[in-house]
Amino acid sequence: MNNLKAIKRENTSSGEINKLRQKGFIPAILYGGKDPNAKISVEKKAVKNILNSESFLSTVIELDIDGKKQKVLPREISYHVVSDEPIHIDFMRMVPGSKIIIEIPVQFKNHSDSPGLKRGGVLNIVRRKVELRCPSDKIPDDIVIDLTGSDIGTSIKISSVKLPEDVKPTITDRDFVIATVAAPTVVKEPEKPAEETATEGVEGETASPTTEEGSEAAAATGKEGAEAAKKDDKGKGKEQSGDKKQGGDKKASPEKKPTEKK
């Protein structure tokens, strides 16, 4: 059990409380039971070690107030929005015979004795804390789950957990799951050579229409050139035939001799 010293404080104004924080103290309040609420303060250095633990809100603390000791339970912590430093703590008195509802952290042991984890399985934690209803003098520090013999596909439910006497979960309508041993998740990476081949194929298909268009354009250009050359040849042939005809006409027409006078 953790021991913590506290002193009573009479100051209530915000200015006095800020001065108290500057001196290294955290303002707190103690409530519960038949005694009236008490305004106290605790030293930050003394509470810092247990404050950082995961089970702080479920840890029973023996609070020493000016020589008077009593068991308390931290119920709420306020933090500064910028510095994230604790600025206020609420403590509740532990009344013998009373029952409280509290969240207890879950711990796992014997990971190396789990066949499922040995074969590459994964421990999937569904609940890291379980809410329990228990007597104020029988608060467990944690819930310990033994993983010995757990194989892939095993579901660890609340019914398989041994709880202290008179300690029961607040959820009673179902046998809820705390953790499972799941099969390993294998992520298959894409084959890079296949992607590169597919990319080259797509690029080739994209480039082929351009090649075909170029071939068609070249063929059309060649065809037009052939037709133009053919027309030129025909035109030259006509001109040559016309010249031949004209030469033939000149040869066929007889020369007229002048008529001699007698």
Phi, psi and omega in degrees: 000139180276137178253139183217131178268143179220156178233149178285148178231144179253342183287139182233343182287155182294326180295316180292324179292321177296321177296324179295320179292324178294334179277357178097022179246154177247121176296144181212168177224145180241126183221174178103157180076199182271341181285150178290162178297142182236133176270123183226176174215145180236153180286133183297319181298322183288327184266349186297319184296314181279340180291327183279353180283151183293333185259024184300317183286354176240016182261125177282129183241137174268108185266127180255106180251102179054042177091348179262120183259142176204150181276132181226166179228125177294133183243332182203143178231134175253139182240152176289139186290335182259305184278343181062026176269146178294133182240348179196143179228139174255125176248140177246134178291141177270111180265121180302134178090345179274158178246144180230159175255126186213148177269127182249130180291151180257132177240145180243142179225165179060048176298324183289345180264011178264116179300324180294318179289328177295326182272015176097007179291167184239133176278109181263106183273116181275318180231120176272344175222148178236130180278125183237153170251118186214159175296149184295338180261006180228045180276119179288148179290321179200170175254116184260127179244127181269123181269007181299126177083356181286127182251175178298131183098355180286133175248123180264113184252167183296334180293337181271000181262131178274116181254154178298165181295139180068010176254121184224150176288150179287336176272112184243354184273355180204158178268087190282155183272136177261319180201161176223156172255106187261157177292151179295141178269117181258120178260112181276119179284142178296144180284117184294318179301322179295321180295318180295320179296317180296321180294319179295322179296318179296318179297322179295319179293325179291324184280338184297319177302323180296320179294317180295319179297320178297321180294317179296320179296319179294320179295318179296319179297317179296321180295316179297321179295321179295317180296320179295319179295321180296319178296319179297320179296319178296319180296319180294322179297321179295319180296319180294319179294325178293320179296320179296319180296318180297319178296323178293323180294321180293324179289326185284329182281121182289147178283135179274120178273146179291141179285125181279142176273133175268000000 
